[in-house]
């Protein structure tokens, strides 16, 4: 898929992906269920590397439920643990229109535990862009929203959530890629998320999946809004495309460098093409590191552990 054709596909679909698909019950297509890997016995169809990935991914990736005013689960997203009391997710996962919601429950499925959000902070650039779209008057609004340079601040689709209590035992922190990280096709890149499958899926008992994504993350940078978002092509597995979809928003792209022992986080899932088949669009951590660092400092002001800024 060329950058121009991808831009056309996502320009038409991105409003639906962010405003609608994040509320629907859909999931990563073709991803490997982590629970199956964690329970795999020697001689199973899974490789030792896949099993190792499952253990590492499930230790740092959590589900996120946004509640409505009645306390009912309204939407499902994913997130990663970057500090004992802070998770990183997509900005659109914590917004009600242009207002930041703090009615959020974070699910730690490995140990069947929950944590409530104490505070939330959204990337100011994403929030500013969202408010500008809402405030654009009358007939200009559609044209304004469809402008390739103003579709969504996908590269800024980032938010941090402060938990009321520290993460439970059995979970770990994931570090971001180092400053100035230079990606390569030779690096393994895994995408993970808690999207539920079908109408029978439960937001209260979501299932974690992961899959490998193709390509160099620099290949399509800026293809949609020309602001540095990352576009990764889907991968074929057993004849089917693997890609992210609703419910996977806020989850990570994780990178395993050659010779490295641990996964690092490259980006956060923001959106996908209309059918969730061709490509995923991600907000890059390194390019937004300064903003994330400031967001973390503001979120943790007056809280213990504020000196442990992961960015």
Rosetta blueprint (number, residue, H / E / L):
1 X L
2 X L
3 X H
4 X H
5 X H
6 X H
7 X H
8 X H
9 X H
10 X H
11 X H
12 X H
13 X H
14 X H
15 X H
16 X H
17 X H
18 X H
19 X H
20 X L
21 X H
22 X H
23 X H
24 X L
25 X L
26 X L
27 X L
28 X L
29 X E
30 X L
31 X L
32 X E
33 X E
34 X H
35 X H
36 X H
37 X H
38 X H
39 X L
40 X L
41 X L
42 X L
43 X L
44 X L
45 X L
46 X L
47 X L
48 X H
49 X H
50 X H
51 X H
52 X H
53 X H
54 X H
55 X H
56 X H
57 X H
58 X H
59 X H
60 X H
61 X E
62 X E
63 X E
64 X E
65 X E
66 X E
67 X E
68 X L
69 X L
70 X L
71 X L
72 X L
73 X E
74 X E
75 X E
76 X E
77 X E
78 X E
79 X E
80 X E
81 X E
82 X E
83 X E
84 X L
85 X L
86 X E
87 X E
88 X E
89 X E
90 X L
91 X H
92 X H
93 X H
94 X H
95 X E
96 X E
97 X L
98 X L
99 X E
100 X E
101 X L
102 X L
103 X L
104 X E
105 X E
106 X E
107 X E
108 X E
109 X H
110 X H
111 X H
112 X L
113 X E
114 X E
115 X E
116 X E
117 X E
118 X E
119 X E
120 X E
121 X E
122 X E
123 X L
124 X H
125 X H
126 X H
127 X H
128 X H
129 X H
130 X H
131 X H
132 X H
133 X H
134 X H
135 X H
136 X L
137 X L
138 X L
139 X L
140 X H
141 X H
142 X H
143 X H
144 X H
145 X H
146 X H
147 X L
148 X H
149 X H
150 X H
151 X L
152 X L
153 X L
154 X H
155 X H
156 X H
157 X L
158 X L
159 X E
160 X E
161 X E
162 X E
163 X E
164 X L
165 X L
166 X L
167 X L
168 X L
169 X L
170 X L
171 X L
172 X L
173 X L
174 X L
175 X L
176 X E
177 X L
178 X L
179 X L
180 X L
181 X L
182 X L
183 X L
184 X L
185 X L
186 X L
187 X L
188 X E
189 X E
190 X E
191 X E
192 X E
193 X E
194 X L
195 X L
196 X L
197 X L
198 X L
199 X L
200 X L
201 X L
202 X L
203 X L
204 X L
205 X L
206 X L
207 X L
208 X L
209 X E
210 X E
211 X E
212 X E
213 X L
214 X E
215 X L
216 X L
217 X L
218 X L
219 X L
220 X L
221 X L
222 X L
223 X L
224 X L
225 X L
226 X L
227 X L
228 X L
229 X L
230 X E
231 X E
232 X E
233 X E
234 X L
235 X E
236 X E
237 X E
238 X L
239 X L
240 X E
241 X E
242 X E
243 X E
244 X L
245 X L
246 X L
247 X L
248 X L
249 X L
250 X L
251 X L
252 X E
253 X E
254 X E
255 X E
256 X E
257 X L
258 X L
259 X L
260 X L
261 X L
262 X L
263 X L
264 X E
265 X E
266 X E
267 X E
268 X E
269 X E
270 X E
271 X E
272 X E
273 X L
274 X L
275 X L
276 X L
277 X L
278 X L
279 X E
280 X E
281 X E
282 X E
283 X E
284 X E
285 X L
286 X H
287 X H
288 X H
289 X H
290 X H
291 X H
292 X H
293 X H
294 X H
295 X H
296 X H
297 X H
298 X H
299 X H
300 X L
301 X L
302 X L
303 X L
304 X L
305 X L
306 X L
307 X L
308 X L
309 X L
310 X L
311 X L
